[in-house]
Amino acid sequence: MNSNLLSYYEAIERASADMLDAARTGNWDHVIKLEGACVLLISQLKNAARGNALSGEESQLKSRIMKRVLVNDAEIRHLAEPWIEDLDQMIGGRPKTLH
């Protein structure tokens, strides 16, 4: 098995889960920090993947990992929507109205 490549996918999944945990608690600074770590891991994965192919079984595992990452990402985005909206209002200078 090409455990080196899979270890990158697993590390990305762990970082994704950590990002989700931080988002659930509203720790957006930590989410952003972990997002930077993910960018680095993805860059390293791209370099490591050059000339290395995964077997069928490894590809299936990679697909399962990536599906979990995408589910985490979707939930993070859902949790971030109110925060991003508040940030947009602050940057735009519009006061937040309460109804």
Order of alpha helices (4+ residues) and beta strands (2+ residues): alpha-alpha-alpha
